[in-house]
Amino acid sequence: MPPYVCTICAKDPSSHSLKNMGTFDNITCYYTCPAKATKYSDANGIEEHYDGVLSENNNDWIWFFDADKFTSKHLLEINVGIRLAKLISKKFSHNLVKIVILNPTWHIMVVIKLVTPFLNNHMKSIITFL
């Protein structure tokens, strides 16, 4: 089967921001920076993008979430965060090793508080901040 290609990102690579940064010691690293995504409010497309990318991963994985320039406009798209929290908790958390929040802003701290009820206990326990 060919690798997953997001149809939205195929037309505009800046649409979503989840990137596979490579695999090191059998741990795949993914990076996202919502402030760099032009379609940061596209809940359906973002959820499909994450599902497609993460469905191909059989390794343990680390999620680097870069909150640089994460502002009120991103905070207002809380539905995106809730949908990702549900998706990853239900389908992809079994091999998720760590969630690293880079450059945390107060806006992302609010989002984390709002999505926490939708995270399973494992995910809650592996969030770290840099």
C-alpha positions in Angstrom: 0.0 0.0 0.0 1.4 3.4 -0.9 2.2 5.8 2.0 -0.5 8.1 3.3 -0.7 11.5 1.5 -3.0 14.2 2.9 -5.0 15.4 0.0 -5.2 18.9 1.5 -1.5 19.1 2.1 -0.8 17.7 -1.4 -2.4 20.9 -2.8 -0.9 23.2 -0.1 1.9 21.8 2.0 1.5 24.5 4.6 -2.1 23.5 5.4 -1.4 21.2 8.4 1.8 20.8 10.4 2.3 17.1 11.5 5.6 16.0 10.2 7.5 12.7 10.6 11.0 13.8 11.7 12.5 10.3 11.5 13.0 7.2 13.6 15.8 7.0 16.1 16.4 3.8 18.2 13.0 2.5 17.0 11.2 5.6 18.2 9.5 7.7 15.6 9.5 11.5 16.2 6.6 13.6 15.0 6.6 17.4 15.1 3.8 19.9 14.9 3.5 23.6 15.1 -0.1 24.8 14.7 1.0 28.4 14.3 2.7 27.4 11.1 -0.4 25.7 9.7 -2.5 27.8 7.3 -5.5 25.6 8.0 -5.2 25.4 11.8 -9.0 25.5 12.1 -9.6 22.6 9.7 -10.7 20.0 12.4 -11.8 17.4 9.9 -8.7 17.7 7.7 -6.3 17.8 10.7 -8.0 14.7 12.3 -7.8 12.8 9.0 -4.1 13.9 8.5 -3.1 12.7 12.0 -5.1 9.4 11.6 -3.5 8.7 8.2 0.1 9.5 9.3 -0.1 7.8 12.7 -1.8 4.7 11.2 1.4 3.9 9.3 3.6 4.0 12.4 4.3 0.7 14.1 7.1 2.0 16.3 6.9 3.7 19.7 6.6 7.5 19.1 7.2 10.9 20.6 5.0 13.9 19.8 6.8 17.2 19.8 4.2 19.9 20.0 5.7 23.4 19.3 3.5 26.1 20.8 5.6 28.9 19.4 3.3 31.7 18.4 0.3 29.8 19.6 -2.2 32.6 20.3 -5.9 33.3 21.0 -6.9 32.5 17.5 -5.6 28.9 17.9 -7.1 28.7 21.4 -10.5 29.4 20.0 -10.2 26.3 17.8 -10.5 24.1 20.8 -12.5 21.6 18.8 -9.4 20.6 17.0 -7.6 19.9 20.3 -10.5 17.9 21.6 -10.8 15.8 18.5 -7.0 15.1 18.4 -7.1 14.2 22.1 -9.9 11.7 21.5 -8.3 10.3 18.4 -4.9 9.7 19.9 -6.2 8.5 23.3 -8.4 5.9 21.6 -6.3 4.8 18.7 -2.6 5.8 19.1 -1.6 6.1 22.7 -0.6 2.5 23.2 2.8 3.2 21.8 3.1 6.9 22.5 6.2 7.4 24.7 6.1 11.1 25.4 4.4 14.4 24.5 6.8 17.2 24.6 5.3 20.7 24.6 7.9 23.2 23.2 7.7 26.9 23.8 4.6 26.8 26.0 2.4 29.9 26.0 -0.4 30.6 28.4 -2.8 29.9 25.5 -1.5 26.3 25.2 -1.8 25.8 29.0 -5.5 26.7 28.7 -5.9 24.2 25.8 -4.2 21.5 27.8 -6.6 22.1 30.7 -9.6 21.9 28.3 -8.5 18.7 26.6 -7.4 16.9 29.7 -10.8 15.3 30.3 -10.5 13.7 26.8 -7.0 12.2 27.4 -6.5 8.7 28.9 -4.4 8.4 32.0 -1.4 7.3 30.1 -1.4 10.4 27.9 -1.9 12.7 31.0 1.2 11.1 32.6 3.6 11.6 29.7 3.2 15.3 29.0 6.3 17.3 29.5 7.2 21.0 28.9 10.4 22.5 27.5 
